Amino acid sequence: MYRDLGLTRSVTKVARELGKSRALVGRWSRQFAWVVRAAAYDREQDRLFLAEQAQARKDIARRHARLAQAVQSKAVARLQALDPRELSPSELLRYLQVASEIERRAVGEAPAAGAVEDRDQGEDVAGLSDEDRRARMEQLRRELERRLAGGAR
């Protein structure tokens, strides 16, 4: 009964619940080390709870990884079906930016300065002139070639 009272446990409450004297229940508590045993029980319950939380986090991470793989396979299939000539310059630029950022993170590099996520869904290329868009795409093409040639690090 003492153990099951949890955070509000006390010898007085046990005595009241059992209809026994406080002195008698206090003697039982000392004789059978209720305080130490209840504290050990509490620690074990905390340990079990933390272990359950850790397992739940692992399960969630595995589930998210499986979901991500499924989404990636769908995205790859769709990308392979795309005709690059049908992409607008801003769409093509966005694909290059995202691919470059994924590649950078996959090899353990920090996000690029002004990375895709840091720019509120990428640069606003719609407002660029055709000449500026071509210059930006050329810059990205050079960056991608540099990385593919092994200069990414």
N, C-alpha and C positions, 0 to 999 in steps of 0.2 A: 504494500500500500504506500509506504514512504517513497519508494522509487517511482511509482506511477503518478505521484503528485507533480512531477516535473519541476519546473522553475519555482513553483509556489510551495514546494514541499517543506514541511516542518514537523518536528516531533509533536508539537502542540496540536496540529491538525490531525495527525494520526491518532493521538489520544482521544480527541473529541469524537472522531469518526468511530473508533472502537468502543467508546464509552469507558476508557481506562484512565487511570491517573497519569498525569504528565510525568511524574517521577518514575513510574513503572515503565512507560514507553521510552523514556530517556535512558533508563538502564538497558533495555533491549537494544536501543540504538547503539549504545557504546559497546555492549557485549558482542553484537553481530556486525559492527563496523558499517552501519547503514550509510553514513555520510561518505566514507571512502568508496564503498561499493556502488552507491548511486552515482558518484562522480565518475567512476570507471565505466559504468553503464552509459552515462551521458557522452563520454568521450567515444565509446564504441559506436553509439548511434550517430554521432557526428562523422566518424570515419566512414561508416556505411553510407551515409547520405552523400558525402563528398565522392566516394567511389561510384555511386549511382550517377551523380552529376557528370563525372568524368566519362563514364560509359555512354551516357546520353549525348555528350558533346562528340564523342567518337562516332556514334551512330549517325548523328546529324551530318558530320563531315563526310562520312562515307555516302550517305544518301545524296548530299549536295554534289559530291564528285560524280556519282552515277548520273545524276540529272544533267550536270554540266557536260558530261561526255555525250549524252543523248542529244542535247541541244547543239553541241559542236558538230556532231556528225550530220545533223540536219542542215546546219549552216554551211558546212563544207560541200554537201551535195548541191545546195542552192547556188553557192559560189561557182562551182564547176559548171553549172548550167548557164551562168550569166555570160552574155556576150559583152565584152568590155567596150565595144563600139557603141553599145546602147546606154552606157553610163554617162551621166552629165559630168562635166569637169569637177563640180563640187562633190558628187558621189564618189568619183574615182579618188579624189584627194582624201576624202574621209576613209575609204578603204585602206589607202596607203598609210594614213596616220594610225589607224587602229592596228593594222598588221605590224607596223614598226614597233608600236608600244607593247604588243603581245610578245613579239620576239625579244625585245629588251628585257622584259620581266622574266621571260622563260629562261634566260641565261643568268638571272640573278642581278641584273643591273637595276639601279634606282630608276624611277620614272624620269623620262626626259623633262628638262625644264619646259614648262608650259605643256605638259603631257595632255593627252586627249581629255582625261577626267578633270584636269585642272582648268580647262577652258570652257566649262559649261557647254558640253556637247560639241566641242571642236571649234575651229575658227569659223567665222561667218564669211564663207567664201562667196556667198551669193552677192555680197556687196562689192566684191572685187571686180576689177575690169578683166576682160579676157587676157590681156597682157600680164596683169598681176597674177591671175590664176595659173597661166602657163609658167611664169617664173617660179611660183610656189611649187607647182608639180615637178618642175625640173630640179628644184632644190631637194624635194623629197626623193626623187629618182636617184640623185647622186648619193643621198644618205643611205638609201636602200642598197645601192650597188657597193658602197663602202662597207656596209655591214656584211653583205654576202661575200665580199672578198676577204673577210676575216678581220677587218679593222673595227669591229664593233666594241672591242674592249679597249 
